[in-house]
Amino acid sequence: MKHVFLLAVCLLAASFISTALADKKIIKLFKEVDPAVVVLKTIERNIEASRKGAREVAFAGLGSGVLVDNRGHVVTAAHVV
């Protein structure tokens, strides 16, 4: 019974250690790619016609993308723009 308990404790400790190492890797990865992540704000303006006359309407959008080169090109999903 002692061996089973000892094995369980060792497995639990190994789990915590591997989780901590994974967390460190994720944090390191985030710090490396964070400068390339951008927020995109869009505004679409249209003229809407009605019986009362025309009026301007605006639709705002918000999304994210990632810088892919030194010239500022951004890759994002089609629905963002």
C-alpha positions in Angstrom: 0.0 0.0 0.0 2.9 2.3 0.7 4.2 1.9 -2.8 0.8 2.8 -4.3 0.7 6.0 -2.2 4.2 6.9 -3.1 3.5 6.4 -6.8 0.4 8.6 -6.5 2.4 11.3 -4.8 5.1 11.1 -7.5 2.6 11.2 -10.3 0.9 14.2 -8.8 4.2 16.0 -8.3 5.2 15.3 -11.9 1.8 16.6 -13.1 2.4 19.9 -11.2 5.9 20.2 -12.6 4.9 19.6 -16.2 2.0 22.1 -15.8 4.4 24.7 -14.5 6.8 24.1 -17.3 3.9 24.3 -19.9 2.8 27.6 -18.3 6.3 29.0 -18.6 6.4 28.0 -22.3 3.1 29.6 -22.9 4.1 32.8 -21.2 7.4 32.9 -23.1 5.5 32.4 -26.4 3.0 35.1 -25.6 5.8 37.6 -24.8 7.4 36.8 -28.2 4.3 37.2 -30.3 2.5 39.9 -28.4 4.2 42.8 -30.3 2.8 41.5 -33.5 -0.8 41.3 -32.4 -3.0 44.2 -33.5 -6.5 45.5 -32.7 -8.5 46.6 -35.8 -11.3 49.0 -35.5 -13.5 49.6 -38.6 -16.2 52.0 -39.4 -18.4 51.5 -42.5 -20.5 54.5 -43.5 -23.4 54.3 -45.9 -26.2 56.5 -47.1 -29.6 55.1 -46.3 -32.5 56.3 -48.3 -36.1 56.4 -47.0 -39.3 58.3 -47.7 -38.1 61.0 -45.3 -34.9 61.5 -47.2 -31.4 60.2 -47.1 -29.3 59.9 -43.9 -25.8 58.6 -43.1 -25.5 55.5 -41.1 -22.4 54.0 -39.6 -21.5 50.5 -38.5 -18.5 49.9 -36.2 -16.5 46.7 -36.0 -13.8 45.4 -33.8 -11.3 42.5 -34.5 -7.8 41.4 -34.3 -5.0 40.5 -36.6 -1.3 39.9 -36.7 1.6 41.8 -38.3 3.4 39.7 -40.9 6.1 41.9 -42.2 8.1 45.2 -41.7 5.8 47.1 -44.0 2.8 46.8 -41.7 0.8 44.2 -43.6 -1.8 42.6 -41.4 -3.5 39.2 -41.7 -7.0 38.9 -40.2 -10.2 37.2 -40.9 -12.4 38.3 -43.8 -15.3 39.2 -41.5 -13.2 41.8 -39.7 -12.8 44.0 -42.7 
